[in-house]
Amino acid sequence: MTSELAEFTAELDGNALPPAIGALVSQHVLDVLAGFHAGLSIPEAISVATLTADGPAAFCGRLAMQCHAAESDPIHSGTTLCAGLIAVPPALMFSPDGATAIAAVTAGYETAIRIGEALGSSRLLGQGWWPTAVLGGAGAAAATARAMGLNADRTHHAVALAVVQAGGIGTGAAEAPESRNLLAANTIRIGVEAARSAAAGLQGPDDPLTGDRGFLAAFGFAPEPGRLLHNLGTDWKIAATSLKAFPCALQAQSALAALRDTMAAENISASAIDAVEFGLPEAMRRIVDRPGRPGSRFAAAASLQFLTAALICDGDILPERMSDEGRISSDIVALTHKISVTHAAGLDEAFPAAWPARVRISTAAGVFENEVRNPPGHPDSPLDMATTIDRFHAYSRDRLSPDARNAIIDGVQGLLSLRDLSPLTAHLRAIA
């Protein structure tokens, strides 16, 4: 089946994709660029960036890592794969033109997500693996191979060489965020180097995915190999990938949306709130139920207690709240004591097809409840391009002039017809 995926990748034509998919790819590219700029000022990302190796593969890794550090990366909820990280950097860095870049991004999403679905990767996180590290190398290899114009045979070996290097423990990210950032950088580096090695003639295994001792057998909990090729070319996986409305863990997004919507609908002020109670599926609660003061920016982005307090205080999740000073401000600390996160058993069956959350807000005027099945940015409730443009402006304002920002936005929106990517990527090479 690796060969079929490789043939599909090698033949992908950005000009032949459905227009809606091409437009969605452009939106995801801009979203990743926004996250990259947000990550440029994060200390935990800067420290890793200064230590990673030189060369084009490491360069792609740094772009991905800085976006991930900002918790602003597109994510496929069914596999919990940070899909944008693995596909966008190599697509931009190795493609000669915009149509090729669109095909390369699509190839990265299709390859990694389909492998994840066949694997049953929604269970990986609960077992201590980081799905993006396990799956991301294959996706980055596919994206790079398509960007470089490799044929089906060489693309097969690119993916195979990445697959045999798969792995990555997800534990300790909140306590030591540099470890997760380094893992993100190295995952993309492995995929890019696999493609470049395949282009130079290196061989990978013939059947790295479905063989007796292959990838699915090694990692799979209840592998479904048929999902690798199911509706290939019609069921586009980028269309099932979420953009984040808030720069934080996906597991917190529905809860925050439920809180924000209820406060707006009922005209609830921050001072009126006596208590906030959330109910989540257990798999989500384990990730974001983090009472107490967050010890790092990453821990704050995965603490529903902290994020709720920040949203109540500011009306949004602002980057400055993630700083050391912001996390210990008195208004935040006071509010976190009013917030609880519990397991809502009735929501377990919906996950991971849906990412639901319930909220109960207690005030002197009464108790207000709400339930959100999926957060804004999920394919069921997509964010429009205007929202992504606003995010790009907000995250890149300190690095780029208005003219530079608008030029990048115009280039991404017209990506399909862009004959030369160098004007779009020159600033990345200058500041990454």
C-alpha positions as CSV (number, residue, x, y, z in Angstrom):
1,M,0.0,0.0,0.0
2,T,3.0,2.3,0.4
3,S,3.5,2.1,-3.3
4,E,-0.1,3.2,-4.0
5,L,0.2,6.1,-1.7
6,A,3.5,7.0,-3.3
7,E,2.1,6.9,-6.8
8,F,-0.8,9.1,-5.7
9,T,1.6,11.6,-4.2
10,A,3.9,11.7,-7.3
11,E,0.9,12.3,-9.6
12,L,-0.8,15.0,-7.5
13,D,-1.4,18.1,-9.5
14,G,-2.2,21.3,-7.6
15,N,-4.1,22.7,-10.6
16,A,-6.3,19.6,-10.8
17,L,-7.5,19.7,-7.1
18,P,-11.0,20.7,-6.4
19,P,-11.0,24.5,-6.0
20,A,-12.3,24.3,-2.4
21,I,-9.4,22.1,-1.5
22,G,-6.9,24.4,-3.1
23,A,-8.4,27.3,-1.2
24,L,-8.2,25.4,2.0
25,V,-4.6,24.5,1.5
26,S,-3.8,28.2,1.1
27,Q,-5.6,29.0,4.3
28,H,-3.6,26.3,6.2
29,V,-0.4,27.7,4.7
30,L,-1.2,31.2,6.1
31,D,-2.2,29.8,9.4
32,V,1.1,28.0,9.8
33,L,3.0,31.2,8.8
34,A,1.0,33.0,11.5
35,G,2.0,30.4,14.1
36,F,5.6,30.6,13.0
37,H,5.8,34.3,13.6
38,A,4.1,33.9,17.0
39,G,6.7,31.3,17.9
40,L,9.7,33.6,17.1
41,S,9.5,35.3,20.5
42,I,8.9,32.2,22.6
43,P,12.0,31.5,24.8
44,E,11.5,27.7,24.7
45,A,11.5,27.8,20.9
46,I,14.4,30.2,20.6
47,S,16.6,28.0,22.7
48,V,15.9,24.9,20.5
49,A,16.4,26.9,17.3
50,T,19.9,27.9,18.3
51,L,20.9,24.3,18.9
52,T,19.5,22.5,15.9
53,A,21.7,21.7,13.0
54,D,22.1,23.7,9.8
55,G,20.9,22.8,6.3
56,P,17.5,22.7,4.6
57,A,16.1,19.8,6.6
58,A,16.9,21.5,9.9
59,F,15.6,24.8,8.5
60,C,12.2,23.2,7.9
61,G,12.3,21.7,11.3
62,R,12.8,25.1,12.9
63,L,9.9,26.6,11.1
64,A,7.6,23.7,12.3
65,M,8.9,23.9,15.8
66,Q,8.3,27.6,16.2
67,C,4.8,27.2,15.0
68,H,4.2,24.3,17.4
69,A,5.6,26.3,20.3
70,A,2.9,28.9,19.8
71,E,0.2,26.1,20.0
72,S,-1.3,27.6,16.8
73,D,-0.9,24.7,14.4
74,P,-3.7,23.0,12.3
75,I,-4.5,19.6,13.8
76,H,-6.4,16.6,12.6
77,S,-8.7,15.7,15.5
78,G,-9.2,12.1,14.5
79,T,-5.5,11.3,14.7
80,T,-4.4,14.3,16.9
81,L,-1.7,14.9,14.3
82,C,-0.4,18.5,13.9
83,A,-0.7,18.2,10.2
84,G,0.3,21.7,9.2
85,L,3.7,21.4,10.9
86,I,4.7,18.4,8.9
87,A,3.6,19.5,5.4
88,V,3.8,23.3,5.0
89,P,7.5,24.0,5.7
90,P,8.9,21.5,3.2
91,A,6.3,22.4,0.7
92,L,7.3,26.0,0.8
93,M,11.0,25.4,1.0
94,F,11.4,22.9,-1.8
95,S,8.6,23.6,-4.3
96,P,9.5,25.7,-7.4
97,D,6.0,27.2,-7.7
98,G,2.7,27.6,-6.0
99,A,0.8,24.8,-7.8
100,T,3.6,22.4,-6.7
101,A,3.4,23.7,-3.1
102,I,-0.3,23.1,-3.0
103,A,0.2,19.5,-4.2
104,A,3.0,19.0,-1.7
105,V,1.0,20.2,1.3
106,T,-1.9,18.0,0.2
107,A,0.4,15.0,-0.2
108,G,1.8,15.5,3.3
109,Y,-1.7,15.7,4.9
110,E,-3.0,12.7,2.9
111,T,0.0,10.4,3.7
112,A,0.3,11.1,7.4
113,I,-3.4,11.3,8.3
114,R,-4.2,8.1,6.3
115,I,-1.4,6.2,8.1
116,G,-2.7,7.6,11.4
117,E,-6.3,6.5,10.7
118,A,-5.1,3.0,9.7
119,L,-3.0,2.8,12.9
120,G,-5.8,3.9,15.3
121,S,-3.5,6.7,16.4
122,S,-6.1,8.5,18.6
123,R,-4.9,6.0,21.2
124,L,-1.3,6.9,20.9
125,L,-1.4,9.9,23.1
126,G,-2.9,8.0,26.0
127,Q,-0.1,5.5,25.7
128,G,2.6,8.1,26.0
129,W,3.4,8.6,22.3
130,W,3.2,11.9,20.6
131,P,1.2,11.2,17.4
132,T,2.9,14.0,15.4
133,A,6.3,12.5,16.0
134,V,5.1,9.0,15.2
135,L,3.3,10.0,11.9
136,G,4.9,13.3,11.0
137,G,8.1,12.0,9.4
138,A,6.2,10.0,6.7
139,G,4.0,13.1,6.0
140,A,7.0,15.4,5.8
141,A,8.8,12.9,3.5
142,A,5.7,12.8,1.1
143,A,5.5,16.6,1.1
144,T,9.2,17.0,0.3
145,A,9.1,14.3,-2.3
146,R,6.2,15.9,-4.2
147,A,7.9,19.4,-3.8
148,M,11.1,18.0,-5.3
149,G,9.2,16.2,-8.1
150,L,10.3,12.7,-7.3
151,N,8.7,9.8,-9.2
152,A,6.6,7.2,-7.6
153,D,9.4,4.8,-6.9
154,R,11.6,7.4,-5.2
155,T,8.6,8.7,-3.3
156,H,8.0,5.2,-2.0
157,H,11.5,5.0,-0.7
158,A,11.3,8.5,0.8
159,V,8.2,7.5,2.9
160,A,9.7,4.1,3.7
161,L,12.9,5.7,5.0
162,A,10.9,8.0,7.2
163,V,8.6,5.3,8.5
164,V,11.5,3.2,9.8
165,Q,12.6,6.2,12.0
166,A,9.2,6.8,13.5
167,G,8.8,7.4,17.2
168,G,8.6,10.0,19.9
169,I,7.6,9.9,23.5
170,G,5.1,12.7,24.4
171,T,5.6,12.7,28.2
172,G,7.0,15.7,30.1
173,A,6.1,18.4,27.5
174,A,4.5,20.7,30.1
175,E,7.4,20.4,32.5
176,A,10.1,20.6,29.8
177,P,8.6,22.2,26.7
178,E,12.0,22.3,25.0
179,S,11.8,18.5,24.7
180,R,8.6,18.7,22.7
181,N,9.9,21.5,20.5
182,L,13.1,19.6,19.8
183,L,11.0,16.5,18.9
184,A,8.9,18.6,16.5
185,A,12.0,20.0,14.8
186,N,13.6,16.5,14.5
187,T,10.5,14.9,13.2
188,I,10.3,17.2,10.2
189,R,14.0,17.0,9.7
190,I,13.8,13.2,9.5
191,G,11.1,13.4,6.8
192,V,12.9,15.9,4.7
193,E,16.2,14.0,4.9
194,A,14.4,10.8,4.0
195,A,13.1,12.4,0.8
196,R,16.5,13.9,0.0
197,S,18.2,10.5,0.7
198,A,15.7,8.7,-1.6
199,A,16.4,11.3,-4.3
200,A,20.1,10.3,-4.0
201,G,19.2,6.6,-4.5
202,L,18.9,5.2,-1.0
203,Q,16.4,2.4,-0.6
204,G,13.8,1.8,2.1
205,P,11.8,-1.4,2.8
206,D,9.3,-2.7,0.2
207,D,6.4,-2.9,2.7
208,P,7.1,-0.6,5.6
209,L,3.5,-0.1,6.6
210,T,1.6,-3.4,6.3
211,G,4.3,-6.1,6.6
212,D,4.3,-8.6,9.4
213,R,6.7,-6.5,11.4
214,G,5.8,-3.2,9.7
215,F,4.6,0.1,11.1
216,L,0.9,-0.8,11.7
217,A,1.9,-4.0,13.5
218,A,4.4,-2.3,15.7
219,F,2.3,0.7,16.7
220,G,-1.3,-0.3,15.9
221,F,-3.9,-1.0,18.6
222,A,-6.5,-2.3,16.2
223,P,-5.0,-1.5,12.8
224,E,-7.3,-1.0,9.8
225,P,-5.0,-1.2,6.7
226,G,-7.9,-0.6,4.4
227,R,-8.1,3.0,5.6
228,L,-4.8,3.8,3.9
229,L,-6.4,3.9,0.5
230,H,-10.1,4.3,1.2
231,N,-11.6,7.0,-1.1
232,L,-8.1,8.2,-2.0
233,G,-8.4,11.2,-4.2
234,T,-12.0,12.0,-3.2
235,D,-11.9,12.1,0.6
236,W,-9.4,14.9,1.2
237,K,-8.0,14.8,4.7
238,I,-7.2,18.4,4.9
239,A,-10.9,19.0,4.8
240,A,-11.1,17.0,8.1
241,T,-8.4,19.0,9.8
242,S,-9.1,21.8,12.3
243,L,-7.7,25.3,12.6
244,K,-7.5,26.6,16.1
245,A,-9.6,29.5,17.3
246,F,-7.4,29.8,20.4
247,P,-3.6,29.3,20.7
248,C,-3.8,26.4,23.0
249,A,-4.3,22.6,23.2
250,L,-7.1,21.3,21.0
251,Q,-8.6,19.5,24.1
252,A,-9.4,22.9,25.6
253,Q,-11.0,24.6,22.5
254,S,-14.6,23.4,22.8
255,A,-14.7,24.2,26.5
256,L,-13.4,27.7,25.9
257,A,-15.9,28.3,23.1
258,A,-18.7,27.1,25.3
259,L,-17.7,29.5,28.0
260,R,-17.2,32.5,25.6
261,D,-20.5,31.9,23.8
262,T,-22.5,31.6,27.0
263,M,-20.9,34.7,28.6
264,A,-21.8,36.6,25.4
265,A,-25.3,35.2,25.1
266,E,-26.2,35.8,28.7
267,N,-24.2,39.0,29.1
268,I,-22.2,37.6,32.0
269,S,-19.4,39.8,33.3
270,A,-16.2,38.5,34.7
271,S,-17.0,39.9,38.2
272,A,-20.4,38.1,38.2
273,I,-18.9,34.6,38.0
274,D,-18.9,32.6,41.2
275,A,-17.7,29.3,39.7
276,V,-17.1,27.6,36.3
277,E,-17.4,23.8,36.0
278,F,-16.4,21.9,32.8
279,G,-17.3,18.4,31.8
280,L,-15.1,16.6,29.2
281,P,-14.5,13.2,27.8
282,E,-11.9,11.5,29.9
283,A,-9.3,11.4,27.1
284,M,-9.6,15.2,26.9
285,R,-9.8,15.8,30.6
286,R,-6.5,14.0,31.2
287,I,-4.7,16.5,29.0
288,V,-6.1,19.8,30.2
289,D,-7.2,19.3,33.8
290,R,-4.2,21.1,35.3
291,P,-5.1,23.1,38.5
292,G,-2.5,25.3,40.1
293,R,-0.1,27.8,38.6
294,P,1.4,26.7,35.3
295,G,5.1,26.4,35.5
296,S,5.8,27.1,31.8
297,R,4.2,28.6,28.7
298,F,3.4,25.1,27.4
299,A,1.8,24.1,30.7
300,A,-0.4,27.2,30.5
301,A,-1.5,26.4,27.0
302,A,-2.6,23.0,28.2
303,S,-4.3,24.1,31.5
304,L,-8.0,24.7,31.1
305,Q,-8.1,26.3,34.5
306,F,-5.5,28.9,33.4
307,L,-7.0,29.4,29.9
308,T,-10.5,29.9,31.3
309,A,-9.2,32.5,33.8
310,A,-7.4,34.3,30.9
311,L,-10.4,34.2,28.7
312,I,-12.7,35.6,31.4
313,C,-10.2,38.4,32.2
314,D,-9.3,39.4,28.7
315,G,-12.1,38.2,26.4
316,D,-9.5,36.2,24.4
317,I,-6.3,34.1,24.9
318,L,-3.6,36.8,24.6
319,P,0.1,35.8,24.1
320,E,1.2,38.1,26.9
321,R,-0.8,36.1,29.4
322,M,1.5,33.1,28.6
323,S,4.6,35.0,29.8
324,D,6.0,34.3,33.3
325,E,4.6,37.5,34.6
326,G,1.2,37.0,33.0
327,R,0.7,33.6,34.4
328,I,1.1,34.7,38.0
329,S,-0.9,37.9,37.8
330,S,-3.3,38.3,40.7
331,D,-6.5,38.4,38.6
332,I,-5.5,35.1,37.0
333,V,-4.6,33.4,40.2
334,A,-7.8,34.4,41.9
335,L,-10.0,33.1,39.1
336,T,-8.3,29.7,38.7
337,H,-9.6,28.8,42.1
338,K,-13.2,29.1,40.8
339,I,-12.7,26.7,37.9
340,S,-13.0,22.9,38.0
341,V,-12.7,20.3,35.3
342,T,-14.4,16.9,35.6
343,H,-15.0,13.7,33.6
344,A,-18.4,13.8,31.8
345,A,-18.9,10.1,31.1
346,G,-21.7,10.7,28.7
347,L,-19.4,12.4,26.3
348,D,-16.8,9.6,26.1
349,E,-18.5,7.8,23.2
350,A,-18.5,11.0,21.0
351,F,-14.6,11.2,21.2
352,P,-12.6,11.4,18.9
353,A,-15.1,11.8,16.1
354,A,-16.2,14.8,18.1
355,W,-14.4,16.9,20.7
356,P,-17.3,17.9,23.0
357,A,-17.4,19.9,26.2
358,R,-20.0,21.1,28.7
359,V,-19.8,24.2,30.8
360,R,-21.8,25.3,33.9
361,I,-21.4,28.9,35.0
362,S,-22.7,29.8,38.4
363,T,-23.6,33.5,39.2
364,A,-25.7,35.3,41.7
365,A,-28.4,35.7,39.0
366,G,-28.5,32.0,38.2
367,V,-26.8,29.0,36.6
368,F,-26.1,28.9,32.9
369,E,-25.2,25.7,31.0
370,N,-24.0,25.0,27.5
371,E,-22.6,22.2,25.4
372,V,-20.4,22.5,22.4
373,R,-19.8,19.4,20.2
374,N,-16.9,20.7,18.3
375,P,-14.9,23.9,18.6
376,P,-14.8,26.8,16.1
377,G,-12.2,25.9,13.5
378,H,-13.4,22.3,13.3
379,P,-14.6,21.2,9.9
380,D,-18.1,21.3,11.2
381,S,-17.6,24.9,12.2
382,P,-14.8,26.2,10.0
383,L,-13.0,29.5,10.4
384,D,-13.1,31.7,7.3
385,M,-10.0,33.2,5.6
386,A,-10.7,36.6,7.0
387,T,-10.1,35.2,10.5
388,T,-6.9,33.6,9.5
389,I,-5.7,36.8,7.9
390,D,-6.5,38.7,11.1
391,R,-4.5,36.1,13.0
392,F,-1.5,36.5,10.6
393,H,-1.5,40.3,11.1
394,A,-1.7,39.9,14.9
395,Y,1.1,37.4,15.1
396,S,3.5,39.0,12.6
397,R,2.9,42.6,13.4
398,D,6.1,42.9,15.5
399,R,8.2,41.4,12.7
400,L,6.9,42.6,9.4
401,S,5.8,45.9,8.0
402,P,2.2,46.3,6.8
403,D,3.4,46.2,3.2
404,A,5.3,43.0,3.9
405,R,2.4,41.3,5.6
406,N,0.0,42.3,2.8
407,A,2.4,41.0,0.2
408,I,2.6,37.6,2.0
409,I,-1.2,37.4,2.3
410,D,-1.7,38.2,-1.3
411,G,0.9,35.6,-2.3
412,V,-0.7,32.9,-0.2
413,Q,-4.2,33.7,-1.5
414,G,-2.9,33.5,-5.0
415,L,-0.7,30.6,-4.4
416,L,-2.0,28.4,-7.2
417,S,-0.9,30.9,-9.8
418,L,2.4,31.9,-8.1
419,R,5.2,31.1,-10.6
420,D,8.1,31.7,-8.1
421,L,7.9,31.1,-4.4
422,S,11.1,32.9,-3.5
423,P,9.5,36.3,-2.8
424,L,7.1,34.5,-0.4
425,T,9.8,32.6,1.4
426,A,12.6,35.1,1.5
427,H,11.6,36.6,4.8
428,L,11.4,33.1,6.3
429,R,15.0,32.4,5.4
430,A,16.0,35.8,6.8
431,I,14.5,35.4,10.2
432,A,14.1,31.7,11.0
